[in-house]
Amino acid sequence: MLRTNAFGQWVQRRRKLLDYTQQELATLVSCAERTIRKIESGDLRPSLSTVRRLAKALQIATNDHAAVVAFAHNHSDGMPPTLAQYDDEPMSTSPPRPTATVPIPPTPLLGREIDIDSVRTLIVQDDSTVVTLTGAPGVGKTRLALALAAELADQFADGVVVVPCATVAHPDQVLATIAQYFGIQESQPDTLEAALLLALKPKHVLLVPDNFEHLLDATPQLAKLLMYAPQLKLLITSRVRLHLTNEQLYIVPPLAIPDPQKDTSWLHWTGYSAIALFINRATALDQQFVWTESNALTVVTICQHLDGLPLAIELAAARSTLLPLPLLLDQLDQRLALLTTGVRDGVLHQQTLQTTLEWSYALLSPDTQQLFRCLGAFVGGFTFEGVAAVYESEGITTNKDSILSVIMNHIGVLLDHSLVQRIHTANDIPRFTLLETIRVYARDQLTQHGEISMVQQRHANYYLFLAEKLAPDLTGPTQVTCLTRLDNEHDNLRAALRWSCAEDGSKELGMRLALALCLFWDLRGYLQEGDIWFTKLAYIQDAPHLLRARTMAYASYFAREVGANDRAVPLAQAGIQLGHEINDALSLTCSYRILGFIAAMHFDEVHTRIYMGESMHHGQTIPYSYELARTLTIQAAFDQAQGKYAQAIGHFETTLAIYRNSGDPDGIATTLMMLGHAHFVQGHYHQAHTFYEESLIRTRDLQSRKLTAALWLRLGTLAHTQSNYTEAMSYYKRCHQLALDIGKPIEVATALVKMGQVLHYYGQTVQAANAFVDSVVIYEKLNYMWGIMYSVIGMTGVLVAWQQFIPAVRLCGSIDTLINVYKLMIEPPDRMIYEQSVSTLQAKLADDTFEDAWCDGQQRAFQDVVGEAVKLLTTLVEKQPPDPVLKPAIELTPREVEVLHLVAQGLTNTQVAEELVISPLTVSAHLRAIYRKLQVTSRGAAIRVALEQQLA
């Protein structure tokens, strides 16, 4: 025990006056809490340096520090008189106030209102002490932080202090940098920290360290500031999460970009922040720049390519003063080299895309850098399994779990560094992605390190493995799951195909991959894509015969699907030749079916039956043949067109059994639709509707665009036949647009025919004529005689309406020849239109005149008669007055239609109620709704409108 404890008692008294705990005073003095405790109890005589730090921490004036040293070391029982003044109250001189103000950015902040509101809410919460703004390089974290700092300045009694950290070279310099903004100048680290803690302790201040990602080792120092300054809050910008206690992370998103397919008005697009920023910067740099309809889509596409990153958009806007927008867009694949001129008032690593990405890349360890480079090969996202297939690093064992563990750690780092993003998917497979701008940088790094060829090959090998693993399940009960998995990887699969077709790629790998994907492309409606890839691969000679035969077969299939029969026929013939050479049942089944389908399109019954017979013969040798089921479906459709309904339904039921046995959801849904159509053409509308509805329910789960288009067409035809024209037109329009999207010309043309029929019914004869002519043009390219026949039936109705009776009779006579020669059954409602045209023409013309024109049409070549009719209609369209404007369709609910139908039959409200098993009051309520929709006020007027517009 020391002889006297006067000094320790004075320290304790002074500490309590300043409202410090022993731990807080220890922190300010840079010693342990027990050291303070022993000094105050007299058990320890402090060293000279400790006494000096105590004097500073206890807010003793500098010129009195010598008295404190003497007091501590002379063991005096009495306190020096000069220190008595400190016993009454703490020094009135408060710690220095911040000396900095919030920087004012030179340009307005656009499109960050939601972000500002969200972050402000986080900061002002009582229990919130740290908010970190993170996000991809160039996303605008600093700019958002400055806006928040300016907005929050009045909410902190001692203001907001923005501390730029980009130029701080070492974590040890962080506290010194912060201290400067509070007017603190200390040469020794321990006294500097004590002074800063002393300054911040009473402050209600928001501290904004900006660009902190390279100073993570200084994170404990920030934590210490928070511990001893209870009113301090931190708003940090960093590309890397700090992992502070109570840290709240806010990921700054890219700027909003419109989707032109959903928001089609170019005038609306300026309301999206990415577009507004481009226009703002382009206009500031070039007063001649004007936002117009002609350049709007190009600007949107540029912003999409740049991921909505503000830095990239500003740099692109600067380049637009030099390059026309279309040329700028074309060169964005080289964006890192292109976008190098722009802002010069920011820190160096934020002036170009290249420098900002180099800054982030340099913060990674060499192993993480290597994995990051590998990610440049992935397009549209990746999984752990995919990365494991392309990543190789020294020191990693071949154990799969070990490799995945290493990869997970690296991906976790990249997530923390905002270089990778997690994608939320419906399945349980973790999935990640890079912004395209970041991916381009990673790919460039692959090239610079000489790794790109090796990584691309591994990437392609993995996606071949994945596609071939999933392909067999595309015809089974897990079809939907497999399709979704391939949907997620579609961009990677495309990248693998591009590599395979490149000069240094593997053509054989490309052929195998295309064959593994052919059913995926077909079910998802990627028909044009399938045609493009198979066309590139079909004529490769240096490949095994089996691959060549099957590639030829499926190349012919996709060519036929997109309407290129001139390419489909020779491809199928080549597939048959190779298939016979190697005795491959699969290629023979598919190739013969394609030739049979095309023969059927040409009304070539003989060759249709020969080719279909061959296809079924070879298909029956395959244990489970998706191709055999397809052949049976086409054969059934051909039988149905000739009125052989029982035979057709038998084929459909056999097909359905094949699909049910394998659990193939798409096959089941397709066959249910075809069975529905078989009942429809026989007039069994209720049964048809039942089959269609079940097929539609299954199709929704499948997300099959191709099947959906076909179903909409058939549902429209069913509604059309039952005189529900508004509903029919809605289905036809949707089918037409979807068929255009997926490149299915037969459905495009058929939907045009059906829309033309409804337009003709509504008196829109000019639009109807155009639809029929357009459909003929498509059908003639396909040489699809069935389709042309249905187009011509519609044309007869228009010619009758325009009193072109003789040409109309010729067409009817020519159609009659087709029906009789090929034993065709015309489907409703086409049959009704045809019969109505013939009946009207017979009534309008003398018997001999009608007979002469009829025989003329029968005797002449069908194509010649059609060609003349098309020319005539095209000429007449130009001379016709515009179609009358249609009133908007009246939409009644099914129950309202039932009520109106019974009222039109003369039933009273009570009788209607009894018929429908509802109350008379409910009937009255329905009638009021009907009056409002029909814009009438009486029962009689409602009945009249209903009869005129066929609503009841």
MARBA-938937 format. One record per residue (C-alpha): residue in one letter; x, y, z. Coordinates in steps of 0.001 Angstrom, whole numbers, padded with zeros to 6 digits, always signed. Example, Ala and Ser with C-alpha at 12.3 -4.5 7.8 and 13.67 -1.06 7.14 Angstrom:
BEGIN
A+012300-004500+007800
S+013670-001060+007140
//
This chain:
BEGIN
M+000000+000000+000000
L+001267+003502-000855
R+001914+005937+002001
T-000870+008305+000869
N-003852+008069-001430
A-004525+011782-001952
F-003747+011573-005666
G-005977+008515-006203
Q-008845+010162-004362
W-008440+013282-006473
V-008518+011213-009691
Q-011680+009477-008528
R-013342+012774-007541
R-012414+014367-010858
R-013589+011338-012850
K-017013+011446-011241
L-017344+015175-011882
L-016786+014422-015554
D-019320+011537-015378
Y-016825+008926-016554
T-016872+005293-015545
Q-013573+003641-014682
Q-013766+001764-017997
E-014378+004969-019973
L-011473+006763-018274
A-009268+003730-018935
T-010138+003913-022618
L-009250+007608-022761
V-005944+006943-021000
S-005232+003818-023082
C-004843+001517-020130
A-006753-001305-018470
E-009741-000664-016214
R-007959-002354-013305
T-005147+000212-013672
I-007566+003046-012973
R-009092+001053-010124
K-005644+000547-008487
I-004666+004206-008956
E-007866+005361-007275
S-007458+002889-004405
G-003795+003863-003888
D-002489+000418-004841
L-000558+001661-007859
R+001675+004638-008546
P+001195+005547-012236
S+004067+006055-014612
L+004963+009502-015935
S+003327+008851-019327
T+000171+007513-017688
V-000070+010606-015458
R+000204+012870-018468
R-002554+010999-020255
L-004664+011158-017091
A-004248+014908-016958
K-005440+015250-020524
A-008334+012829-020073
L-009448+014615-016892
Q-009522+017891-018855
I-006698+019593-016958
A-005305+022645-018710
T-001952+022027-020381
N-000069+024572-018235
D-001257+022659-015103
H-000031+019241-016257
A+003266+019704-014340
A+001298+020142-011105
V-000526+016871-011735
V+002796+015070-012313
A+004225+016517-009096
F+001082+015589-007169
A+001264+011986-008382
H+004975+011436-007685
N+005748+013535-004578
H+003352+011499-002409
S+001953+014684-000914
D-001076+014389+001306
G-002282+017731+000128
M-003449+018676-003301
P-001455+021429-005066
P-003346+024754-004861
T-003346+025104-008658
L-005507+021975-008952
A-008156+023144-006446
Q-010067+024954-009201
Y-010811+021566-010792
D-012638+020226-007759
D-015716+022390-008195
E-016893+021615-011782
P-015544+020433-015112
M-013879+022949-017358
S-016442+025055-019144
T-014504+024718-022360
S-016306+022033-024372
P-014555+019763-026833
P-014043+021254-030249
R-016976+021228-032657
P-016659+019709-036076
T-014902+021980-038514
A-016257+020453-041739
T-019459+021039-043666
V-021287+018601-045938
P-019921+018754-049510
I-022426+019946-052100
P-022457+017729-055207
P-022279+019579-058539
T-025211+017691-060117
P-028740+016876-058877
L-029494+013460-057435
L-032106+011719-059589
G-034378+008827-058734
R-033222+008159-055183
E-036289+009332-053264
I-037215+005838-052055
D-033620+005108-051039
I-033336+008358-049104
D-036575+007665-047237
S-035545+004097-046433
V-032064+004965-045165
R-033305+007991-043227
T-035743+005714-041397
L-032910+003353-040491
I-030666+006154-039202
V-033180+007957-037009
Q-034277+004815-035169
D-033296+005039-031501
D-031578+001657-031469
S-029743+002224-034736
T-026074+003176-034520
V-024517+002000-037794
V-025959+002019-041309
T-023708+000850-044122
L-024509+001759-047704
T-023128-000971-049896
G-023639-002034-053483
A-021934-002620-056779
P-019048-000420-057926
G-020414+002703-059610
V-023924+002362-058181
G-023801+005776-056468
K-023203+005087-052769
T-021209+008269-052157
R-023748+010426-053964
L-026594+008969-051915
A-024650+009406-048667
L-024016+013086-049421
A-027696+013661-050088
L-028580+011973-046816
A-025935+013969-044946
A-027377+017235-046200
E-030927+016197-045380
L-030107+014942-041865
A-027890+017840-040787
D-030668+019544-038826
Q-031585+016349-036970
F-028216+016100-035194
A-027479+018779-032611
D-023785+018739-033412
G-024209+018315-037154
V-023031+015842-039762
V-019377+015171-040556
V-018464+013608-043912
V-014998+012016-043856
P-013673+011034-047319
C-011599+007895-046849
A-010666+006996-050436
T-007231+008594-050115
V-006520+007243-046637
A-003678+004826-047283
H-003684+002695-044118
P-006181+001679-041424
D-003911+003220-038773
Q-004633+006637-040311
V-008413+006462-039948
L-008694+008008-036482
A-006243+010765-037383
T-008308+011574-040467
I-011532+011723-038452
A-009865+013768-035713
Q-008865+016449-038207
Y-012547+017165-038841
F-012968+017897-035140
G-009956+020227-034998
I-007833+017697-033092
Q-004110+017620-033879
E-002151+014992-031982
S+001120+013358-032921
Q+000842+010234-030724
P-001786+007559-031510
D-002711+006943-027881
T-003280+010608-027066
L-005067+011102-030410
E-007575+008371-029634
A-008153+009738-026149
A-008721+013225-027517
L-011134+011988-030169
L-013106+009930-027665
L-013212+012922-025365
A-014455+015117-028217
L-017137+012707-029360
K-018470+011587-025972
P-020966+014430-025505
K-021693+014878-029190
H-024946+014173-030987
V-023379+013821-034401
L-023655+011765-037588
L-020267+010619-038852
V-020106+009616-042538
P-016903+007724-043428
D-017031+007486-047232
N-015310+004771-049333
F-014278+002650-046355
E-013890-000725-048117
H-010067-000755-048111
L-009825+000138-044415
L-011663-002786-042835
D-008889-003367-040297
A-009914-000024-038753
T-013423-001356-038020
P-012605-002025-034308
Q-011634+001635-033953
L-015077+002676-035227
A-016649+000232-032772
K-014693+001905-029957
L-015978+005317-030967
L-019547+004008-030798
M-018934+002441-027393
Y-017789+005692-025759
A-019923+008178-027654
P-023523+007168-026921
Q-025046+009810-029225
L-022760+009086-032166
K-024191+007454-035289
L-022338+006185-038349
L-023436+006243-041976
I-020721+004366-043853
T-020292+003835-047579
S-018338+000728-048440
R-018314-001858-051185
V-017655-004376-048422
R-019790-005077-045376
L-018016-004160-042104
H-019710-006776-039872
L-020070-004323-036998
T-022411-005166-034120
N-025871-003729-034854
E-024763-002845-038392
Q-027746-002358-040683
L-026955-003002-044315
Y-028625-001070-047116
I-027793-002351-050588
V-028032+000602-052964
P-029830-000651-056098
P-029071+000393-059671
L-031263+003093-061148
A-034677+002110-062483
I-034943+001211-066173
P-038219+000772-068098
D-039220-002486-069743
P-040412-001385-073201
Q-042425-004583-073593
K-044530-003723-070538
D-044475+000069-070622
T-044757+000876-074320
S-045083+004671-074125
W-041729+006337-074763
L-043044+009495-073104
H-043333+007579-069808
W-039736+006405-069902
T-038304+009738-068757
G-039892+009011-065377
Y-037349+006222-064820
S-034246+007439-063014
A-031680+005804-065335
I-033227+007500-068365
A-033599+010813-066549
L-029891+010723-065617
F-028792+009981-069187
I-030912+012820-070553
N-029707+015200-067836
R-026023+014532-068493
A-026342+014348-072290
T-028204+017662-072356
A-025664+019309-070043
L-022828+018283-072364
D-024630+018849-075670
Q-027467+021364-075821
Q-028467+019887-079194
F-029407+016572-077598
V-033177+016020-077675
W-035181+013104-076304
T-037353+011850-079164
E-039380+008795-080082
S-036698+007810-082591
N-033838+007683-080059
A-035797+006668-076940
L-035503+002901-077351
T-031771+003182-078063
V-031217+005161-074861
V-033235+002607-072865
T-031210-000257-074343
I-027935+001543-073530
C-029035+001951-069906
Q-030063-001725-069782
H-026651-002788-071089
L-025029-000654-068390
D-027102-002283-065627
G-028541+001060-064503
L-025197+002026-062899
P-025060+005832-062550
L-021306+006055-063186
A-021592+004024-066384
I-024619+006008-067564
E-022862+009330-066982
L-019825+008120-068914
A-022031+006867-071757
A-023860+010203-071890
A-020471+011909-072195
R-019557+009594-075093
S-022850+010405-076837
T-021397+013802-077710
L-018844+011991-079866
L-020690+008884-081125
P-024229+008587-082537
L-026406+006652-080126
P-026784+003518-082326
L-022998+003318-082763
L-022492+003864-079025
L-024863+000982-078342
D-023078-001299-080807
Q-019749-000704-079087
L-020894-001333-075518
D-019437-004836-075572
Q-016151-002966-075153
R-017611-000694-072489
L-014576-000727-070195
A-012332+000639-072930
L-015040+002874-074400
L-016287+004655-071286
T-013058+006262-070119
T-013871+009940-070446
G-016200+011583-068021
V-016068+013021-064503
R-012783+014468-063289
D-013876+015894-059932
G-014270+012539-058150
V-011619+010398-056537
L-009393+008638-059058
H-010903+005167-058704
Q-014414+006527-059351
Q-013689+008347-062601
T-014059+005446-065060
L-015605+001979-065071
Q-012177+000443-065462
T-010654+002194-062447
T-013634+001615-060177
L-013587-002121-060944
E-009804-002339-060623
W-010128-000810-057150
S-012586-003541-056070
Y-010546-006306-057693
A-007377-005201-055884
L-009098-005611-052514
L-009486-009374-053108
S-007006-012057-052156
P-005225-013810-055067
D-007354-016961-054663
T-010588-014980-054606
Q-009386-013017-057618
Q-008891-016285-059483
L-012396-017487-058713
F-013817-014061-059605
R-012147-014302-063012
C-013793-017700-063601
L-017195-016114-063036
G-016642-014088-066211
A-017469-017233-068212
F-020979-017500-066719
V-023839-015608-068341
G-027091-014972-066504
G-026025-016492-063188
F-024339-019550-061718
T-024565-022175-058997
F-021924-023584-056660
E-021888-026768-058732
G-021259-024834-061934
V-018403-022843-060425
A-016850-026024-059033
A-016734-027397-062572
V-014619-024528-063914
Y-012597-023383-060881
E-009259-024942-060128
S-006840-023792-057442
E-003625-025092-056006
G-003917-026604-052575
I-007519-027776-053008
T-008097-031495-052653
T-010196-033420-055113
N-012776-034038-052417
K-016049-032520-053638
D-017060-031217-050220
S-013685-029500-049779
I-013955-027813-053175
L-017492-026610-052440
S-016408-025310-049037
V-013602-023253-050601
I-015933-021931-053315
M-018604-020988-050767
N-016027-019004-048805
H-014881-017140-051914
I-018467-016422-053014
G-019202-015155-049515
V-016303-012699-049836
L-017538-011563-053249
L-021029-011062-051811
D-019555-008934-049025
H-017623-006945-051641
S-020822-006290-053659
L-019358-007963-056727
V-021830-010873-056662
Q-025563-010864-055996
R-027793-013642-054676
I-030732-014580-056901
H-033869-015874-055225
T-035238-018876-057113
A-038238-021125-056631
N-036115-024214-056035
D-033638-024873-053231
I-030523-024484-055408
P-028509-021387-054334
R-027942-019138-057341
F-025854-016014-057857
T-025153-013499-060595
L-022911-010590-061574
L-024029-007356-063120
E-023103-007534-066779
T-020606-004695-066438
I-018810-006583-063656
R-018969-009817-065649
V-017325-008113-068639
Y-014481-006975-066364
A-014066-010501-064976
R-013994-011901-068519
D-011359-009342-069506
Q-009273-010452-066538
L-009615-014054-067735
T-008215-012988-071095
Q-005365-011001-069575
H-004339-013962-067414
G-004440-016347-070391
E-007139-018473-068772
I-010165-017815-070969
S-009808-020753-073377
M-009436-023291-070566
V-012302-021855-068503
Q-014682-021598-071480
Q-014045-025231-072353
R-014716-026351-068777
H-017825-024171-068758
A-019123-025797-071947
N-018316-029289-070674
Y-020288-028663-067495
Y-023373-027382-069303
L-023263-030305-071703
F-023187-032605-068672
L-026117-030754-067089
A-028249-030722-070262
E-027659-034411-070989
K-028454-035289-067371
L-031791-033437-067502
A-032845-034389-071048
P-034330-037840-070234
D-036497-036289-067500
L-038062-033776-069901
T-040597-036444-070875
G-041346-037587-067324
P-043089-036418-064151
T-040254-034027-063201
Q-040592-032216-066521
V-041591-028860-065006
T-038677-028882-062545
C-036205-029732-065312
L-037600-027065-067618
T-037259-024480-064861
R-033653-025522-064232
L-032851-025177-067945
D-034688-021840-068050
N-032398-020579-065289
E-029322-021745-067201
H-030489-020756-070674
D-027959-017943-071116
N-025131-020234-070011
L-026311-022925-072419
R-026275-020357-075213
A-022764-019324-074240
A-021643-022957-074391
L-023184-023316-077858
R-021496-020115-079055
W-018153-021449-077854
S-018748-024806-079558
C-019420-023097-082895
A-016369-020825-082605
E-013131-021598-084425
D-011464-023137-081364
G-014649-024773-080053
S-015886-028356-080202
K-018518-028895-082914
E-019253-032361-081572
L-019974-030900-078145
G-022296-028373-079808
M-024216-031134-081611
R-024634-033121-078402
L-025756-030030-076514
A-028298-029024-079174
L-029756-032533-079192
A-030028-032479-075399
L-031840-029128-075589
C-034164-029773-078550
L-037148-030759-076391
F-036548-027844-074021
W-036566-025413-076955
D-039702-027023-078351
L-041687-027104-075102
R-040740-023568-074144
G-041455-022198-077629
Y-037861-021256-078514
L-038477-022485-082052
Q-036455-019868-083903
E-033532-020376-081547
G-033620-024120-082084
D-033710-023569-085847
I-030693-021235-085732
W-028485-023602-083737
F-029408-026762-085644
T-028889-024949-088947
K-025341-024083-087844
L-024608-027659-086772
A-026536-029772-089294
Y-023947-030011-092050
I-020821-030577-089958
Q-019069-033559-091507
D-016349-034520-089013
A-018693-035954-086391
P-019983-039459-085603
H-022766-040641-087921
L-025201-041025-085036
L-024814-037373-084051
R-025081-036255-087655
A-028227-038312-088330
R-030036-037016-085257
T-028855-033443-085812
M-030223-033599-089371
A-033534-034986-088108
Y-034079-032304-085495
A-032793-029579-087799
S-035583-030606-090182
Y-038092-030506-087311
F-037248-026932-086272
A-037075-025768-089896
R-040591-027087-090382
E-041812-025487-087153
V-040647-022025-088272
G-042155-022515-091726
A-038951-023224-093681
N-040206-026345-095470
D-037716-025780-098295
R-034949-026481-095753
A-036864-029083-093757
V-037315-031543-096644
P-033641-031997-097661
L-032599-032137-094004
A-035142-034868-093292
Q-034046-036775-096381
A-030409-036584-095258
G-031431-037725-091781
I-033214-040732-093294
Q-030206-041668-095397
L-027815-041534-092438
G-030367-043164-090161
H-030640-046177-092428
E-026854-046448-092711
I-026490-046788-088947
N-029984-048227-088262
D-030947-045429-085834
A-034658-045656-085070
L-034843-042220-083415
S-033568-040193-086379
L-035703-042274-088772
T-038867-041801-086696
C-038413-038038-086557
S-037297-037539-090189
Y-040091-039631-091701
R-042651-037812-089541
I-041470-034426-090838
L-041830-035577-094458
G-045269-037001-093651
F-046425-033757-092058
I-045267-031684-095031
A-046946-034106-097427
A-050185-033701-095459
M-049890-029930-095743
H-049809-030399-099536
F-052865-032706-099589
D-050532-035543-100654
E-052425-038399-099028
V-050333-041173-100587
H-046982-039919-099331
T-048493-038852-096035
R-049530-042424-095271
I-046219-043866-096526
Y-044062-041535-094437
M-046252-041770-091347
G-046241-045544-091635
E-042440-045585-091749
S-042271-043225-088782
M-044591-045427-086707
H-042720-048568-087733
H-039376-047247-086497
G-040898-045536-083472
Q-042357-048791-082207
T-038843-050237-081844
I-037938-047643-079197
P-038890-048644-075596
Y-040389-045239-074851
S-040681-043041-077888
Y-041718-039439-077558
E-041278-039347-081331
L-043736-042212-081857
A-046341-040370-079788
R-045857-037278-081926
T-046239-039325-085108
L-049483-040814-083838
T-050759-037315-083045
I-050112-036058-086581
Q-051618-039189-088115
A-054694-038692-085938
A-055019-035065-087038
F-054804-036143-090694
D-057486-038813-090159
Q-059674-036278-088400
A-059422-033836-091303
Q-060808-036575-093544
G-063703-037289-091214
K-062286-040527-089806
Y-063150-039509-086271
A-063141-042905-084597
Q-059735-043713-086041
A-058401-040304-084992
I-059694-040613-081427
G-058168-044092-081225
H-054748-042684-082141
F-055164-039853-079625
E-056073-042276-076846
T-053045-044453-077654
T-050872-041338-077541
L-052403-040279-074232
A-051628-043714-072769
I-047973-043383-073843
Y-047705-039999-072191
R-049501-041082-069025
N-047212-044102-068667
S-044163-041860-068781
G-045772-039103-066707
D-045119-036500-069442
P-047122-033371-068440
D-046770-031563-071772
G-047667-034673-073774
I-050745-035237-071629
A-051875-031604-071945
T-051303-031573-075703
T-053236-034784-076276
L-056124-033610-074095
M-056324-030525-076299
M-056313-032663-079439
L-059052-034905-078017
G-061057-031793-077263
H-060660-030679-080859
A-061739-034098-082112
H-064994-033691-080180
F-065348-030077-081320
V-065305-030872-085029
Q-068085-033392-084399
G-070202-030754-082662
H-069686-032151-079140
Y-069012-028720-077673
H-069491-029605-074017
Q-066991-032461-074207
A-064601-030242-076151
H-064776-027550-073491
T-064082-030114-070751
F-060949-031372-072509
Y-059761-027823-073295
E-060168-026682-069711
E-058222-029638-068311
S-055482-029041-070856
L-055389-025337-070027
I-055008-026015-066295
R-052060-028322-066976
T-050534-025847-069436
R-050476-023037-066873
D-048140-025101-064708
L-045962-025914-067725
Q-045612-022323-068968
S-045521-023740-072511
R-045905-020837-074913
K-046320-023108-077911
L-049137-025125-076340
T-050730-022021-074861
A-050992-020425-078315
A-052626-023566-079711
L-055096-023734-076818
W-056077-020078-077133
L-056803-020669-080799
R-059070-023619-080050
L-060826-021933-077142
G-061457-018973-079427
T-062916-021207-082109
L-065208-022856-079548
A-066442-019469-078314
H-066802-018312-081935
T-068954-021317-082845
Q-071204-020562-079875
S-071547-016903-081017
N-069429-015487-078149
Y-067608-013144-080521
T-065998-010862-077959
E-064503-013807-076090
A-063419-015426-079362
M-061674-012261-080561
S-059825-011970-077263
Y-058460-015512-077613
Y-057552-014990-081282
K-055607-011805-080576
R-053652-013408-077759
C-052863-016423-079913
H-051724-014201-082785
Q-049335-012183-080625
L-047887-015208-078845
A-047410-017053-082142
L-045554-014027-083494
D-043361-013994-080385
I-042333-017639-080668
G-042096-017700-084471
K-044932-020162-085224
P-046208-019064-088669
I-049043-021605-088976
E-050665-020306-085779
V-050017-016693-086856
A-051853-017243-090132
T-054676-019281-088579
A-055283-016610-085940
L-055472-014023-088763
V-058121-016125-090516
K-060177-016408-087336
M-059837-012692-086511
G-060915-011924-090077
Q-064066-013997-089590
V-065036-012100-086430
L-064212-008739-088043
H-066426-009659-090989
Y-069258-010525-088600
Y-068951-007052-087039
G-069021-005412-090481
Q-065304-004580-090480
T-064884-005911-094007
V-061766-003923-094922
Q-059864-005221-091893
A-061254-008691-092509
A-060060-008657-096143
N-056569-007574-095073
A-056427-010353-092490
F-057443-012995-095051
V-054937-011753-097634
D-052131-011650-095058
S-052919-015199-093982
V-052809-016427-097600
V-049343-014894-098033
I-048064-016820-094982
Y-049747-020079-095958
E-048414-019899-099515
K-044849-019590-098202
L-045500-022776-096228
N-047350-024385-099148
Y-050015-025213-096571
M-053079-026038-098655
W-055397-026630-095710
G-054670-023158-094369
I-055142-021537-097779
M-058522-023226-098071
Y-059694-021707-094776
S-058396-018268-095809
V-060305-018539-099066
I-063534-019467-097267
G-063242-016198-095362
M-062500-014296-098571
T-065744-015547-100139
G-067718-013844-097396
V-066010-010494-098027
L-066531-010788-101800
V-070228-011449-101203
A-070451-008412-098895
W-068835-006281-101617
Q-071170-007789-104258
Q-068366-009495-106175
F-070599-012484-106790
I-068939-014165-109771
P-065381-014266-108220
A-066978-015484-104995
V-068744-018349-106814
R-065490-019350-108514
L-063785-019571-105128
C-066633-021672-103725
G-066458-024009-106686
S-062725-024411-106309
I-063154-025162-102592
D-065803-027736-103425
T-063314-029553-105652
L-060765-029745-102824
I-063362-031073-100410
N-064518-033793-102773
V-061124-034842-104130
Y-059370-035032-100768
K-062441-036056-098741
L-061959-033115-096369
M-064236-032132-093503
I-064515-028396-092980
E-064516-027418-089327
P-067092-025139-087717
P-067455-022145-087882
D-065748-022218-091310
R-068342-024674-092598
M-071126-022284-091567
I-069419-019349-093349
Y-068889-021413-096490
E-072461-022707-096580
Q-073843-019219-095913
S-071789-017765-098782
V-072998-020477-101183
S-076620-019954-100111
T-076402-016167-100554
L-074751-016509-103978
Q-077421-018926-105143
A-080071-016442-104107
K-078318-013487-105790
L-077504-015081-109142
A-079504-016789-111817
D-079100-020545-111842
D-077156-020664-115118
T-074886-017791-114136
F-074150-019452-110806
E-073555-022817-112456
D-071150-021402-115052
A-069022-019625-112434
W-069124-022660-110154
C-067908-024995-112890
D-065230-022482-113889
G-063891-022547-110338
Q-063976-026334-110212
Q-062072-026742-113457
R-059319-024211-112867
A-056246-024753-110714
F-056928-023848-107107
Q-053796-021665-106844
D-054850-019664-109917
V-058304-018954-108542
V-056812-017951-105188
G-054244-015675-106857
E-056957-013826-108794
A-059072-013429-105668
V-056137-012020-103703
K-055402-009464-106424
L-059065-008493-106610
L-059410-008070-102849
T-056204-006044-102666
T-057553-003695-105348
L-061000-003442-103778
V-059636-002677-100307
E-058155+000562-101604
K-061541+001651-102966
Q-063621+000845-099896
P-064638+003456-097337
P-063157+003031-093865
D-064761+000449-091632
P-067415+001831-089265
V-066257+002552-085737
L-067315-000211-083381
K-068858+000539-080026
P-066894-000877-077094
A-067821-004443-076314
I-070452-004882-073627
E-069058-007148-070923
L-071760-008945-068920
T-071011-011502-066234
P-072095-015112-066906
R-074955-014723-064384
E-076083-011459-066016
V-076123-013197-069385
E-078334-015953-067910
V-080746-013399-066443
L-080929-011399-069668
H-081479-014540-071723
L-084499-015535-069595
V-085896-011991-069553
A-085645-011884-073368
Q-087798-015038-073409
G-090546-013084-071586
L-090075-014440-068043
T-090961-012269-065054
N-088496-011580-062237
T-090171-014216-060097
Q-089991-016792-062882
V-086312-015962-063538
A-085621-016386-059821
E-087270-019798-059785
E-085379-020882-062885
L-081978-019849-061504
V-082746-020739-057861
I-082065-017207-056625
S-084261-014597-054945
P-086336-012021-056896
L-084324-009291-055145
T-081123-010749-056603
V-082736-010789-060058
S-083605-007098-059651
A-080014-006312-058671
H-078715-008137-061769
L-081159-006226-063986
R-080003-002875-062573
A-076407-003823-063413
I-077488-004920-066904
Y-079358-001627-067523
R-076277+000330-066457
K-073947-001623-068757
L-076342-001471-071707
Q-077047+002220-071020
V-080826+001696-071034
T-083582+002349-068497
S-086298-000191-069315
R-086843-003906-069653
G-087944-003595-073260
A-084897-001536-074230
A-082573-004083-072607
I-084217-006923-074552
R-083902-004961-077806
V-080168-004272-077307
A-079595-007876-076264
L-081189-009194-079433
E-079405-006687-081685
Q-075976-007502-080239
Q-076676-011191-079653
L-076049-010876-075921
A-078873-013240-075029
//
